[in-house]
Each structure stands twice: as structure tokens, then as C-alpha cells.
């Protein structure tokens, strides 16, 4: 809910009455709770103070630069905490008994690759997700179901990996989540993809391809975790799920790290060990990832180590990924992404690198447009080379 709240109020460059016209929150000095004394006052309404907003996107960024030190305050009791939560705060809206959301990604791709592939121009709704969450008791218990619709008739050859072949409807997740327990712990069980390493929605990236994850990846899983303050830890135990394109493996994954709100930074160490229930082949993954924001720049880095056991032996690889975005004006960003591996794109001995640059624009609440020029080069130890260039425009709608 906090992610949705920020996306609809901050991640946009224009305001549209048609799309909800979520207004920008006013600076702290204009909010009613700014004058509340330490320990809490006596004039706060039970439902919270109303959120004070401004009517346009033209605001002084110095009013939002954290110079007030609010993120460092530790409240002394629950009353003081509740007074700082306005009526519009996601903490209050989170307790609605039902929430419905969805997203869709439309892609246009101009794709070129050397022999034996020719140029391809494609226009696709690559996937669309619809999800429902029910909280029967308003707290603790969450029942979630999400379904994914993927492109039904993708083109042949390697480009098919962008859209995934097979039936066009797949259960993305269906789970029970119990959260808000002591020490900010949670437990969940059902069908979903466990957290591992640096998340990216682009399953065609070099790192995701070598790791073997796709848009259809999902497992029967049980997870527990805690995030009492700066550090966090979560553990995931998973098994195979039936369905076209599903990874028939069982194993476990873990994530250990810390989030530093004051510095806008995080780091995480992740591990993944699985064994195929069909071929008995193993896959071991290790990831070290981190990121931070400073002024207009946001950067994320990941070192991914992959060991995949094959029928003829095993393949080891390392992938270094760096993703950056720099804010140019309002919520319009310049993107530069780079990835390099010590194996080819087929995991054979050699090397590969991927370079992408372009723009990401949050135009309206719930509307994102991304345009990238992407080059993927691969070379095997025997000297065979391949290169593919892709011009990709993606329209992302979410609610």
C-alpha cells in the first residue's frame, strides 16, 4: 500500500482528473500533526488528521529534503504514532477488508540479430496481471490470489523468451499471509515466487536468463521472515508446481540484509539451492546486491554467481549488473544499465555483456513509459560471436 500511495502521488509528471488526480502532499510545516508535542497531544481525531495537499506539481524540493530529521524520530508511545498517520495514510487504508489491483505491460520491439535470425518488429501485450487480497479480520490474516495473462502466440526463435510460449493464462500466486506479528515477523504459505536477489520485471535480462527464471516461474512455498528495524531476514522453502513452463524443482532460498532509511540505501545477501524433481539436476545461486539514492541519482548493483548442474557436467557463471537512473525533470529519468558475465548467453565458456540506455517516464498516476536501446553481445571460448540489438518501448499501466 505504501508503494501504491507513493506511485500515485509522487511518480508522475502531469495530473489528470480522469485518472484520479491524486494531489501532492504539502510540506511537513503545513500538516496538522507537525505541531503535536512529543508523547502525543489531545486534539487528534480518532480517524487521524486530514492530509493537507497542494493543487499542482510545482513545489520547492527543499521542503521535502529530510532536513527536518523526521525520519530519525522514534515515537514514545502508540498515541504519538497514530497522530502522525493522516486519514489518507496507507497504514489506515491497509486495513480495508478487500483490495483489487492490476497491471499490464505493452511492448514494441524492433529486434535485429545476425545469422540465422533476421530483423523482427513486434507489438505485444507481453503480460497482464490481476490480483485480489482479502483481509477477513482487518489485521494479521491476508488471503491473496493473482493471475497472469501472457502473450498467446509469440514468435519463434530466441525472441520467444521475451514473451514465453504456451497457454496464455497462468496462476501467478495464491497464498495465505500472516503479518504484523511481534518484531515485525510474517509467515506465508501457498503458490508464489520466493524473493531472491535484485528484483527486475525484465526476465530477458542477462542475469535472469543465466539464472533460469522466467515470467512463469512459481512454486509451492512456505516462508517466514522478520524485519525488526534496520536488519531483515527471510527464509523460503519451495517445491514444484504443476503447469506449462514451471520449474519442477524443490529447495530453499534466503535473504539477509539491512535497510538504511536515513541514507536511502540497502544491501542484501541471498542464496538459492534447488534440485529438479524430474532430472535430479541441482542449481545453486548466490547474490550480493545493494543500492542507494543520492540527490537525483539512484543506483543498484548485483553480483550473481550461478552453478547449474547439467547432464554433461556443470556450468559456473558470474554476472555483474549495474542499473542507474538519474532524474532529469519531475518524474522523468535517464537510464543506463550494464551487465557482464564470464560465460556466453548459453552458459558455455566465453563471455557476454549487455548495455542499455534510454528513458523512463512516469507520465500520469499509474502510467509508466520506458524506451531503451539494448545491445547484447556474446562470445564462446571457441571464438563464435553473436550480437543482437533491440529497440524496446514499454508502456506499463498499474493500479
Secondary structure, DSSP 8 states (H G I E B T S, - for coil): -HHHHHHHHTS-SS--TTTT---EE--GGGSGGGG--TT--S---TT-----EESSS---GGGGSSTT-GGG---SSHHHHHHTS-TT-HHHHTTSSEEEEEEEEEEEEEEEESTT---EEEEEEEEEEEEEEE-TTSSSEEEEEEEEEE-SS--SSGGGGGT--S-SEEEEEEEEEEEEEGGGEEEEEEEE----SS--S-TTSHHHHHHT--TT--EEEEEEEE-SSSEEEEEEEEE---STT---EEEEEEEEEEEEGGGTEEEEEEEEEEEETTT--EEEEEEEEEEEEETTEEEEEEEEEEEEEETTEEEEEEEEEEEEEEEEETTEEEEEEEEEEEE-TTS-EEEEEEEEEEEEEEEETTEEEEEEEEEEEEEETTS-EEEEEEEEEEEEEE-
